[in-house]
Amino acid sequence: MKKLNIIYWSGTGNTEKMAELILEGAKGVDNLEAQMIDVSSASKKDVEECDLIALGCPSMGDEVLEEGEMEPFMESIEGSLSGKKIALFGSYGWGDGKWMRDWEERMNNCGGDLVDDGLIVNGEPSGDAVDQCKGLGKLLAES
């Protein structure tokens, strides 16, 4: 059985909603154990012990990851990502997605295997964005 951990940071709830939809999309895949973990409760072990990982964080400040919890967590796991199947996601309210492009490059440099481009949603996911989130969960779970 494959194990998927969806680790995220959410300030307004939009990225958490994306995580819930990704989980919903993944749960339709057989032989998969999947769970959501708020980054404040996540550990390096949660990355090391899973086969698949989805990481979520909204764009903050000048299009960067949240600096209090998510950035330190990312620094702590960089050495544990080589060969892992990874999906990235997050919401934004401004900018053009630079934070996601930077994050994708960072994961590739760590040896992570991104299953798709990072999924960014403006504000709360609705309409097509709901389907995109579920689709990303299914894609990752089937990888």
C-alpha positions, 0 to 999 in steps of 0.5 A: 500500500502506498502512503500519501502525506499532504503537508500544508500551511494555510493562513486564510483557509484557501490552501487548506481547502485545496488540500482537502480537495487533493485528498478527496481526489487521491482517495479514489485510488486503490491501495492508498493510505492518505492523510492531511497534516498541518505543517505545524504538526509535521516532521521530517519523518512524515516525509521520509515514511511516505511514498508520495507527498503533496506540499501546499503553501500560499504565496506570501509577501514578495511571492515567497513561502510562509517564513515562520513554519513552512520555510523552516520545514522545507529546509529541514526536509530538503535532504529527504526528497530525492526520488519522491513523487511530489505535487506542489499547490497553493493559493495566491491573491497577487503576483504571477506565480513566481513563488511556485516556479521558485518552489518547483525549481527548488524541489527539482534541485533536491532530486524530487520528482514533480508529477505536474506543474505546481497548482496555483489557485487565485483565492478560494478554489471554486469551479474548475479549480475544484476539479484541478485540485481533485485531479492533482490528488488523483494524478499523484496517487496514481504515480 
